[in-house]
Amino acid sequence: MYLSLAFLALLTERIFGYPDWVYRLIGHPVTWIGKLISALDARWNREGDTPSHRRLWGIFALAVVLAVVVSLSLLLESLLLAVPFGFILVVLVAASLPAQRSLEQHVEAVAAAMEMGGLPAGRRSVSMIVGRDPENLDSPAVCRAAIESLAENFSDGIVAPAFWLGVGGLAGGVAYKAINTADSMIGHRTDRHEAFGWASARFDDLVNLPASRLSGVLFVVAACLVPGASPSRAIAAIRRDARYHRSPNAGWPEAAMAGALGVALAGPRSYGGHMIEVRFMGEGGRTNLDASDIRRALRVARVADALLIGIFGLAALAILRA
């Protein structure tokens, strides 16, 4: 059932997305999880505590978050499956976890902004999907940032939720989103969250490892099917550059995308007014990117997404027939 759930959730979200009226009415599971994390952060992350105590409280906070979301997910799943056509309702809930359409729309908005409004519009649009300082980005840097976000979030926001839905059902998918949300909120190396967010950051690295590798492979295969993309360059970039990324996981999809497109991604960037030296993914690739490169990256990602849906569909069919 879990593989079927992952397949149907991906397919449903691919077609319908997460409707705006639903978000306005009840919010989104990530926002609910985020409120719990914020409450625990405010209550248990005390500045007067030692780093070791703050780390222990951070471990406890993550455990509480996971216990709450997994328990509620299992309860909801059992209640829904007890009613007629309950599996369809479970699919609809699970479809809120992957973010295919929203990721595509946000990245495509950057390309459209660059084409129609130039650099100022591109900076405003890319600021919605990246954490770096947009005012310090020139046109190629805006395009690089959009493609990097597409590649990394393809893994974190699409492949990983689907993978954990396939492994653990609704509870597995929701648990992954809780870990990923905790990492994005408190898993930063700042004075406040260096210790408290340590567990969230490390656990997020662990649960994203299989999806990041699968994402890199999907981009390589997609490059075989997209005119102008190069699977051989994608493989070479993964082997050469992925290990040097600041993240143990993001290097795989970013390097694969850079190699497939023949461009250089990542590189030095500014966060909070501080320049951070980051190695380029796709070393030696073209650096003068424009909006057309964003659209080429979107074509690769769409094909990779179709491959992902197909993999889960075939796997679910094979299990059902067996």
Secondary structure by P-SEA (a helix, b strand, c coil): caaaaaaaaaaaaacccccaaaaaccccaaaaaaaaaaaaaaccccccccaaaaaaaaaaaaaaaaaaaaaaaaaaaaaaaaccaaaaaaaaaaaacccaaaaaaaaaaaaaaaacccaaaaaaaaccccccccccccaaaaaaaaaaaaaaaaaaccaaaaaaaacccaaaaaaaaaaaaaaaccccccccccccaaaaaaaaaaaaaaaaaaaaaaaaaaaaccccccaaaaaaaaaccccccccccaaaaaaaaaaaaccccccccccccbbbbbbbccccccccccaaaaaaaaaaaaaaaaaaaaaaaaaaaaaaac
